[in-house]
Amino acid sequence: MAIKLKVLVIEDCDRDAELLRRKLEDRFDLEFVNTRKAGLDALQTNAYSVVIIDLTLTNGLKDKILDEVKELCGEAVTIILTGDTDPRTRDHMRHKKADNFVVKGKEDSQEDLEAIIFSAIALKASKLKKGKQH
């Protein structure tokens, strides 16, 4: 049996969390939390390969959560998940060093979201390798 990558999903909408669970549970070791605080607490006690963050958590602070997660998650890949389709939001999150950005409802198949996760992991690994060579 292959080892599954450990993924923390910080998502406050039960319906969206269930959709993510169905899309990803076969390929990843998922842990779901539904508040900003619970996500930050989980990051202080566990190591994850990927953190998927709902950008508009009802108790979050909009994009400040990305800063907080990045401070605690080490080399984990951070993927923003949001219903916000404004390209300026995507650009802002990338400027703040999110590894990828997914608009809810745009990625309909399991393969698409999996590909986004694995692509972000590969890109981050490549950047880390290049950084160590210089």
URNOR-V711944 format. One record per residue. N is the residue number from 1. RES is the residue in one small letter. SS is DSSP state (H for helix, E for strand, - for the rest). D_FIRST is the distance of its C-alpha to the first C-alpha in whole Angstrom. Layout:
n=<N:N>
res=<RES:RES>
ss=<SS:SS>
d_first=<D_FIRST:D_FIRST>
This chain:
n=<1:2:3:4:5:6:7:8:9:10:11:12:13:14:15:16:17:18:19:20:21:22:23:24:25:26:27:28:29:30:31:32:33:34:35:36:37:38:39:40:41:42:43:44:45:46:47:48:49:50:51:52:53:54:55:56:57:58:59:60:61:62:63:64:65:66:67:68:69:70:71:72:73:74:75:76:77:78:79:80:81:82:83:84:85:86:87:88:89:90:91:92:93:94:95:96:97:98:99:100:101:102:103:104:105:106:107:108:109:110:111:112:113:114:115:116:117:118:119:120:121:122:123:124:125:126:127:128:129:130:131:132:133:134>
res=<m:a:i:k:l:k:v:l:v:i:e:d:c:d:r:d:a:e:l:l:r:r:k:l:e:d:r:f:d:l:e:f:v:n:t:r:k:a:g:l:d:a:l:q:t:n:a:y:s:v:v:i:i:d:l:t:l:t:n:g:l:k:d:k:i:l:d:e:v:k:e:l:c:g:e:a:v:t:i:i:l:t:g:d:t:d:p:r:t:r:d:h:m:r:h:k:k:a:d:n:f:v:v:k:g:k:e:d:s:q:e:d:l:e:a:i:i:f:s:a:i:a:l:k:a:s:k:l:k:k:g:k:q:h>
ss=<-:-:-:-:E:E:E:E:E:E:-:-:-:H:H:H:H:H:H:H:H:H:H:H:-:-:-:E:E:E:E:E:E:-:-:H:H:H:H:H:H:H:H:H:H:-:-:-:-:E:E:E:E:E:-:-:-:-:-:-:-:-:-:H:H:H:H:H:H:H:H:H:-:-:-:-:E:E:E:E:E:E:-:-:-:-:H:H:H:H:H:H:H:H:H:-:-:-:-:E:E:E:E:-:-:-:-:-:-:H:H:H:H:H:H:H:H:H:H:H:H:H:H:H:H:H:H:H:H:H:H:H:H:->
d_first=<0:4:7:9:13:15:18:21:23:27:28:31:31:30:30:28:25:24:24:22:20:20:19:17:15:12:11:12:13:16:19:23:26:29:32:33:33:30:28:30:30:26:26:28:26:22:21:19:18:20:23:24:28:30:34:36:35:38:38:37:39:39:37:38:34:33:35:34:30:31:32:30:26:27:25:23:23:26:26:29:29:33:35:38:38:41:40:42:39:36:38:39:36:35:38:36:33:31:28:28:30:29:32:31:31:31:27:27:24:20:20:23:22:19:21:23:20:19:23:24:21:22:26:26:24:27:29:28:28:32:33:32:34:37>
